[in-house]
Amino acid sequence: MRGQAVVAIFTSLLTASTVSSSPSYYGSPERQRNKRELLPRSSGTSVLKAAQTVAAGKTFDGGMKVFDRGVTCTGQAEGSSSDAVFIIESGGTLSNVIIGPNQIEGIHCKGGCTLNNVWWSDVCEDAFTIKTQTESQTTYIKGGGAFGAADKVIQHNGAGTVSVSDFTVGDFGKLYRSCGNCKNMYKRNVVLNNITATSGKILVGM
């Protein structure tokens, strides 16, 4: 059952401006300054030698540090979980983290994850991927934001629901993308509430 994604709710969707297709909103020095003003101030930097795992049902609070892998982004060449900065096991929570530019796969979720105040300064292949998830699980993204996604910010491969609230996104291709060629295709739901979107192309891609 290909492409069986369901857009569940759109509430107070745009709070700053309409979504436009103008390229490279954050490309100029002035707009780079604007992006830096939107990003929270970091408390330091941590370069991880391997993906850090948040165990099932556990919480990791990054204390607003920048975390990355110390590698160059490979563009839209898809990597694996070994290229992620964080891997969140089922029911895990990640809070107060800034994902830096020197990484490839951002954050991978294995179902029912929660992100609280998580930011991406420069998205590479994608920012956040729900790798697996059951129909009854919901992944929550609360607060935070992402910038510079040439393609997608959120990639939904598993089943169930993704709920995104109070999120800021700028200079992006798609905020949310339901997998269109996964081996197993599921009914997928996305809930967007109070999204601030600037200089993007598509909010929800099927």
N, C-alpha and C positions, 0 to 999 in steps of 0.2 A: 504494500500500500504506500506508493511513493508520495512524498510531499504532503503527508497528512498532518500538517501543522495547523494549529488553531490559534488565532489571535483572540485572546480571551477578553481583555479589558484594556481600554486606553482612557486614562483619567488624567486631566491636567497635563497633557503630554508635553507641550512646549512652553517653557517658562521664560526663555530669554529671547529667542528669535526663531524664525522659520528655518526649516532645513533647506539649504541651498546646495547647488552642485559646484559652486565656485572652488577652484583647486587651491590647495596649499594655503589655507587660511592662516596657518601658523608658520608660513615660510619666511615672511619678512621679519627683520629684527624687531620691529615694533610689536608684531603679533607674537613673536617668541617671548617677548617680555610679558605680554598679556597672558600667555599660557603659564609662565612661571608664577604670575600673580595668582592664578587659579589653583595651582598645585599647592598643597600644604607644605610648610617648611619641614625639611627632613631633620632628623636628629642624628644622622650619621649614615654610613654606607656599609653594607655587608655583601661581599662577593662570595657566592656559594660555589664550591667545587662540584657539587652534585645537587640534584633536586632535593629540596627539603620536604619531608612528609609530615603532614598533620594527621595524626592517628584518628581512627574512627571515633566519633563522639567527643573528641578533644578540641581544645581551643589553643591557638597560637596568637599572641599579641606581639606585633613587630615594633611597637613603640615609635611608629612613624619613621623608621629607618628606610633607606632605599636598599632594595635587594635586587641583585641581578646575578648573572653567571660569568661576567667578564669576557663574553664572546661577542663577535660581530653579528648583527642581525642578517639572516640569509634571505630576507625578502619573503616572497610568497612560496618558497620551497618548504613544504610541510615537514616538520620534524616529528620526533616521538616524545613520549613521556620523559625519557632521559634528558631531553632538552628543556624541560619545564623548569621554572624557578621554584614553584611549590606544587606538590601533589596533595590534594585534600581527600582523605578517605571518607567513606560514607558517614554523613552526619557531622563532619568536622567543621570548625569555624576558624576563619582567618580574619584578623582585625588589625587596623592601623598599620598598613603596609603601603609602601610606594614601590612599584616594580619599575626598575630603571631601564635604560635603553639598551644595555649590553646583554641581550638575551634573545631567545628565539621563540619559545612556546608559552611564555607567560605562566598561567595557572591552570592546572588540570584538576577537575572535580570528578569523584567517583560516586556521586549521588547524594542528594539532600544536603548540600553544602550551604554554608552561610558566609558571605563576605560583608564585613562591616568596615566602612571607611577605607576601602582599598582603591589605590590609584595606579594608573599606568602613565608614565611620562611620555613614552614613545612606543606604541604598539608595534610588534614585529609581524609574524604570520597571523596571529590573532592574540587577543588578550586573555580570554577565559574560555575554556572548553569543558562542557559537561560530557565526559567520555562515556560514562554509563550512569543510568538512573532508572528506577522502576516507575511504573505508571502512577503509583501512589505517592511518590516523593516530590517535594518542591525544593528547588534551590533558590535562596534569597540573596539578592545583591542590594545592600542598603547603604546609600551614600556612596561617596567616592566618585571616580571619573576616569576617563581615558582620552588620550590625544594621539593623533598621527597614525590612525589605522588605515593603511592603503586599501584594505579589503574589509574584514569584519572585526568587530570587537568581541561579541559573544557567539560562540559556536555550540549549538545544541545537538549532540549526537544521540544521547539517551532518550528515554521516554519522560513522561511526567511534565512538570511545570517549572518555568523560570519566572520569578517575580523580581522586577527591577524597580527600585524606588529612589527618588531624590538623587539621581545620577546625572553627572555632567559629561558630555561627550562633544569633542570638537575635531574637525579635520578628519573625517572618517568616511568609509565606503558604506558599511552597513552596521547598525548598532547590534542587531540580532539576526542570526542566520540559522534556520533549521536545516539539518543535513539533508541533501537531496540525493546522495549516492551511497549512503551507508548500507552495509550488508543487511542489517535489520532495520526496517522502517517502522516508526511508531507514531501514534497520535502524540503531538507535542502542543503544549500550551505556553503562551507567553503573556505576562501581565506587566504593563508599563505604567508607572504612576509618577508624575512630577519629574519629567525628564527635561533637562536643559540641553538642547542640541544646537550646535553652530557649525556651519560649513560642512554638511554631510550630504550623502546621496539618498540612502534608503534607511528607514528606521527598522523595518521588519522585512526580512527576505525569506521567502518560502522555498 
